[in-house]
Amino acid sequence: MLSNHTIAFIGGGNMAEAILKGLLSTGVNAVTIHISEPMAARREHLAEKYGVTVHAANTDAVQHADIVILAIKPQVAESVIKGLAPAIDNKKLVITIMAGIRTDMIEAGLAPASRVVRVMPNTPALVGAGATAICAGANASTDDVNLVDQIFALAGDTVRVEEKLMDAVTALSGSGPAFVCAFIEALSDAGVKCGLSRDISASLAVQTVLGTARMVHETGGHPALLREQVTSPAGTTIAGLHALEVGAFRGTVMNAVDAACQRSKELGS
């Protein structure tokens, strides 16, 4: 049970806040959660809104916890892990949500036999609709992974993958929300170009994407089959789809995911 654990977040950004909201929504007591965050204004926000204990120093948060969540940027991973190493033994479970940083890199900076689980959530976790992939490090047990799954299932769907696939996950579901937002923005702009007001166009664009995603999810139908249902011979939809094909829409999306995947690999090297 999560209520039997004390959790320390290293970093108090948006993703940490999304996970925090999920934990508190299930009845986890705020007094069991500690957050270290360098920005004083952010510490004040988290303490006032959620009643958690905040710290300026990472080690102050870690000493109280048996679960440590590394919610920091990959660019500062080396220095943060070096500073935390004396305070983390193999009795603490370490969860990392950093893009590109492999579990063996974290294990190498901590005590021997350290238990590390790598997770890649995405920003829709902020509204309880996240997509999270999970993989175990060399020393993490099945119970460890199940516990991590329990934590992140509070903020959306979870899947388990091999670590070699985490760069692909980072590119698809981690970066994907930005691509979807760009598509929503383009749909809205197109509506304005065709004569709709900005407010109406934006509302229709958002609901169209939201409703379509829900339809695909709930029906389990292949997107190609659902696309066919709205594509009439010589109709408006096929005309628009033809324009997308001429513009290499699908190839461009695939290239965007591939570029994000390559960048994730670079971060890890």
Beta strands, then each sheet from edge to edge (+ up, - down):
strand 1: 7-10
strand 2: 33-36
strand 3: 53-55
strand 4: 67-70
strand 5: 93-96
strand 6: 115-120
strand 7: 130-136
strand 8: 156-160
sheet 1: 3+ 2+ 1+ 4+ 5+ 6+ 7- 8-
end
